[in-house]
């Protein structure tokens, strides 16, 4: 899978998570953001740690996400963790 296409899917997933996760909705409410169009206009997403649960068991996808900096391996726990896109 091409890197840009994969990254676009990840961003889309994070954007969807903002309005599907109560924590994301609470975050928006606490900041006075009530218009979902604002999220769309700015391409905002909510990283809630759920990406790793929906990833395919495809080593190429995992490797690409690590290369892009979306996933990182924590050696001490052997877990994949999602990095915030803003950290890239």
C-alpha positions as CSV (number, residue, x, y, z in Angstrom):
1,X,0.0,0.0,0.0
2,X,1.4,3.4,-0.9
3,X,2.5,5.5,2.0
4,X,0.2,8.5,1.1
5,X,-2.8,6.3,0.8
6,X,-2.1,4.6,4.1
7,X,-1.5,7.9,5.9
8,X,-4.7,9.3,4.4
9,X,-6.6,6.3,5.9
10,X,-5.0,6.8,9.3
11,X,-5.9,10.5,9.2
12,X,-9.5,9.6,8.2
13,X,-9.7,7.2,11.1
14,X,-8.5,9.8,13.6
15,X,-10.9,12.3,12.2
16,X,-13.8,9.8,12.6
17,X,-12.6,9.0,16.1
18,X,-13.1,12.6,17.2
19,X,-16.9,12.4,17.0
20,X,-17.3,8.7,17.8
21,X,-15.3,8.7,21.1
22,X,-16.9,10.4,24.1
23,X,-13.5,11.7,25.2
24,X,-13.2,13.5,21.9
25,X,-16.6,15.0,22.2
26,X,-15.9,16.1,25.7
27,X,-12.6,17.7,24.6
28,X,-14.4,19.7,21.9
29,X,-17.2,20.7,24.3
30,X,-14.8,21.9,26.9
31,X,-13.2,24.1,24.2
32,X,-16.4,25.5,23.0
33,X,-16.3,23.8,19.6
34,X,-19.8,22.7,18.6
35,X,-19.6,22.8,14.8
36,X,-18.2,19.6,13.3
37,X,-17.5,21.6,10.1
38,X,-14.6,23.2,12.0
39,X,-13.0,19.7,12.4
40,X,-13.4,19.0,8.7
41,X,-12.0,22.4,7.7
42,X,-8.9,21.9,9.8
43,X,-8.6,18.2,9.3
44,X,-8.5,17.7,13.1
45,X,-8.4,14.2,14.5
46,X,-8.5,12.5,17.9
47,X,-5.8,9.9,18.7
48,X,-7.3,7.6,21.3
49,X,-5.1,4.6,21.1
50,X,-7.6,2.5,19.2
51,X,-5.8,2.4,15.9
52,X,-3.7,-0.6,16.9
53,X,-6.9,-2.6,17.5
54,X,-8.1,-2.3,13.9
55,X,-4.8,-2.7,12.1
56,X,-4.6,-5.6,9.6
57,X,-2.1,-8.3,10.5
58,X,0.0,-7.3,7.5
59,X,3.7,-6.9,8.3
60,X,4.1,-4.4,5.4
61,X,1.4,-2.1,6.8
62,X,3.0,-2.3,10.3
63,X,6.4,-1.6,8.9
64,X,5.2,1.4,6.9
65,X,3.4,2.9,9.9
66,X,6.5,2.5,11.9
67,X,8.6,4.1,9.2
68,X,6.1,7.0,9.0
69,X,6.3,7.4,12.8
70,X,2.7,6.6,13.4
71,X,3.5,3.5,15.4
72,X,6.5,2.9,17.6
73,X,7.5,-0.3,19.4
74,X,8.0,-0.1,23.2
75,X,10.7,-2.6,23.9
76,X,10.0,-2.9,27.6
77,X,6.4,-3.8,27.0
78,X,6.5,-5.1,23.4
79,X,3.4,-3.0,22.6
80,X,2.7,-0.9,19.6
81,X,1.7,2.6,20.5
82,X,0.2,5.3,18.3
83,X,2.0,8.6,18.1
84,X,0.1,11.8,17.6
85,X,0.2,13.1,14.0
86,X,1.2,16.5,15.4
87,X,4.3,14.9,16.8
88,X,5.6,14.1,13.3
